[in-house]
Amino acid sequence: MNTYGSESISKYLGSIKKGVSNFQGSEILELRQTDILNQTLPPVVKNFNAKFCAIIEDAFVFSENKGLLETVIGSYKNKNTFDKAPVYETTNQELAKESTVLFISNPKNIDRVVKDNFSADFHQDFGKLVLSKYAFASQIIADKNFYHTNIIVQKTKSEEGSTSAMPLFSIKLDGAIATDPQFVTNHQTQKKEIVVQDQNNVLYLISNKGKTLWKKQLEGKVQGKIAQVDIFKNGRLQLAFTTNNQFLVLNRYGKEVRQFTKTFEGGNLNPLAVFDYEGKKNYRFVVVQGKKIFMYNSQAAIVDGFKYTKAEKPVLGTPKHIVIGKKDFLVFKLQDGSLKLLNRVGDVRTEVDKKISFSKNEVYRHKNKFTLTDTKGVLYQIDPRGKITKNNLNLSNDHGMVATDKTLVLMNDNTLTIKGKPVELELGVYSPPRIFYLYDKIYVSVTDLQNQRIYLFDSQ
């Protein structure tokens, strides 16, 4: 509903609301009085239970169902609306700007209209036509004592170049989301599923259809990313992770693999690191607690031969396993700026003689060098022998970086740079970039947290 009296109507709706929630930055009012449209707008509106309302620009949008209203808000923010559809854009150029009655349809719905309103013979003849690429519109404009009518059948513009994304489903958790949702693989179907945790420390596994498969109450928040492992080497995948004070491995059904349930007094665990040196599922699970480093094998026992059990200073983030040439490197960032490059048994493999004020970004292998940034926006590249090269990129303190061996991506303020090519985005607050490798092609995504938009780019 559009109106010239938006201020007074907004005030009135505020007086009859019984609750309010927020979805993607828009308020949704739950109304105490739900028959207001039936009372004020008959016969245009009848038997409509106006339970919920949201204001989108200058329009009041009423719905009987909250989920439907969330879909409308999301579609509007994603610009996935009817005025962007080829069927609308095709006919809109030929229509008057204002209508008393306006009808626009694709071929599927025009067939239904013909069936309901015309003779059976006409509908039968109509069905013989090949109209799959056509748009239909009829328009009536009331004037003094007569009507203008406008009927259009026109070939639809091509849908090439469409950049909209459609939501597959929407699901509401019992509590506010506390961790980044991530994809995991269902080993039975090879389909993707979603694992996420709420603020009540409940962990959820959700199918790709939006069905909650299980919930599990944890003692604390999951630290960093959850890893998938096959500890029994039978094709069945488990979820491995740390919370603030526990190291856990869960099976397909959310049950703990008991020998891996380990509790650490004092908590303060880093995100779990999982190494698989030869790709043969002989895992090494690395749990870090301050300076202490615990390395477990696939039987949940401490690895006897690993020497680096206590770091010189507290370890930052998640240790990484990086292979350059034929050499393995275990990479640890320490709180004093030391970068430790160790071999499999924990001895120093390469000395790095410079202290670095590490940014929040990880260390990556890029062009066969250890690549990282500091808090002042300097890019460091260290070769396997310890030679350091620096490039001052003048990045902001909260910049984002991600890299593969051939692709380096930076997010600095509102400038995204992929392989040295900058793209200026709208002003906003941006998440670190992410790289996806699909069908031998690289994609880069970044999220504007302020304006609630997701961007997807190719490597060019």
Secondary structure, 3 states (H helix, E strand, C coil): CECCCHHHHHHHHHHCEEEEEEECCEEEEEECCCCHHHHHCCCCCCCCCCCEEEEECCEEEEECCHHHHHHHHHHHHCCCCHHHCHHHHHHHCCCCCCCCEEEEECHHHHHHHHHHHCCHHHHHHHHCCCCCCEEEEEEEEEECCEEEEEEEEEECCCCCCCCCCCCCCCCCCCCCECCCCEEEECCCCCCEEEEEEECCCEEEEECCCCCEEEEEECCCCCEEEEEEECCCCCCCCEEEEECCCEEEEECCCCCECHHHCEECCCCCECCCEEECCCCCCCCEEEEEECCEEEEECCCCCECCCCCCCECCCCEEEEEEEEEECCEEEEEEEECCCCEEEECCCCCEEECCCCCCCECCCCCEEECCEEEEEECCCEEEEECCCCCEEEEECCCCCCCEEEECCCCEEEEECCEEEECCEEEECCCCCECCCEEEEECCEEEEEEEECCCCEEEEEECC
